[in-house]
Amino acid sequence: MTMQAPLQDLSRPGFLQGYIETLGLVERLHRLLLDVIKDEFERTAEAEINAVQALLLFNVGANEVTAGELKSRGYYQGSNVSYNLKKLVELGYMHHERSEVDRRSVRVRLTERGEAVRDRVADLFRRHAEGMAGRGILGLEGLEDMNALLKRMERYWGDQIRYIY
């Protein structure tokens, strides 16, 4: 695997189209992931929380974090984190507690109900990983290569945002 795409790749036919296709795939994959999670919870008639909230519970896991850390650590990708946190606390999936040091800051962690959702999502992901590996769709080497490429794109996009501001 090449670490840097040579500049001449930009002039090759299809490079820009390939990049745009990758962007579309990333967006569609995220939406599909949410649909898969939603389907898992609808199948058992547990529609009290939505897929974004279930994924948030999964990502928080055993950590105790502030609302700001949810975004900075990559646990939450949406724009309405406060709404979702408030809803999860109201429904008993998360505990929240004001920081003793900074009263404006609220720390959150999962309740037993939240841990049960986290475990369900983890089981769903485990089943999917087993299915992909079992069918030869994706192996460890492919995952490592894909993750390395996506991390490089993430770093590049992050650098672009930092550069703008």
N, C-alpha and C positions, 0 to 999 in steps of 0.2 A: 504494500500500500504506500503510495506517494504521500509525503507529508505536506507538500506545497504544490498547488496546481500552477504550472508555468504560465506566465502572462500570455503566451501564444494560444493557450486554451480559450481565451476570450474571443479570439478571432475565428476559432473553429466553428463550423456550422452546428447549431444545436446547443451550444453551451448556455446561452441565455435562456433558451426554452427549457433546457434541463433544470436550470436553477429555479425557474418559475414553476415547473412541475413539482420540484421538491417542496417549495413553499406551499403549494396546494395540498400535497400529501401530508405535510406536518399538520396543517389546519384540519384536514378531514380525519386524520388519525385521532386527534384530540377529541373531535366531536363524536367519532365512533366509540372511543373509550368511554365517554360519558353515556352514550346509548347502551353500551354493553353493561355498564354498572346499573343503569336505570332498569334495563330488562331483568337483571338478576333480582332486583328488589321487587319489581312488579310481579314476577313469577310466583313469589310467595306472599303477594298481597300486602307488602310492607311499603306503602308509598308515603309514609310520614315525612321522610326526608328525601331530598332530591339527589341526583348523582353527583353534583358539585359538592354538596355537603358530605356525602359518603366518602368521596375522594379526599376531602379535607380531613376527615376523621382518620382515614388510612394514613395520610401523610404526617399528621401530628404524631400518631403512634404513642409511644410512651413518654414523649417529650412534654415539657411545660414551657409554653412560649407566650410572647406578647402578640398582639394583632399585627404589629409592624414586622415582627420576625417571620410571620407566616408568609409574607410576600418575599422578604429578603432571602429566606432559606429555600424558596421555591415550593413551599407547601401549598400555596394558593395562587391561582393565575387570574382570577376574576377581578372585577372592579368594586364589588359590593361586599367586601370582607366583613364589615361591621354588621350588616344585615344577617349574613349567614351565621356568624358567631352568636349573635343575639338569639336567633332562632334555635340553634343547637343547644344553647344554655337553657332557654325556655322549655325545650322538649326533653331535657334531662340527659343529653348526650355529652355535655361538657360542663365542667366546673369553671367558674371564673372568680378571680380574687384580685382586688386592688393591690398594687405593689406598696409595700411599707415605705420604700425610699421615694418613689415618685407616684403620688396619688392619682395622676392622670393616666398612668399605665396600668393595664389589666393583664394579668397572666391567666392563661387557660390550659386545661388538661382534660383528658377524657374521663368520663365516668364509666361505670361498669357497662351501661348501655352503649356508650361510645366505643368501648373496647370490643363489644360484641359485633358492632358494625365493622370496625377495623378488621377484626378476624374474618368476617364474611368476605370482605373485599380482598384480603390477603389470600383466602382460599380460592376465590375466583381467579386471581392472578396466577396462583400456583397451578390450577387446572388448565388455564390457557397456556402457560409455559410448557407443561407436560404435553399438551395437545400439539403445540407447534414443534416441539422436539421430536415427539413420537411420529409425526407425519413428515418429518424432514423439511419443514417449512423454514426453520431457523435453528442454527446450532450455536454453540458457544463462540466459535470464531467469528461467525457472522454478526452476532450481538456485539462482540467487542469492537469489531470494525465499524459497525453502524453507530455505536455509542461514541467512539472516538471522533467520527465525522460530525455527529450532531453536537458534541461538546465544542468542537472547533467553530461551528456555525454560531453556537450560543455565545462563545467568547467574542467572536467578531461582532455580532449584533450588540452585545453588551458594551463593547468598546465604542461602537458608533453612537450609542445613547450617551455615554460619558463624554464623548468628544463634542457632541452637540451642546451640552450644558456645560 
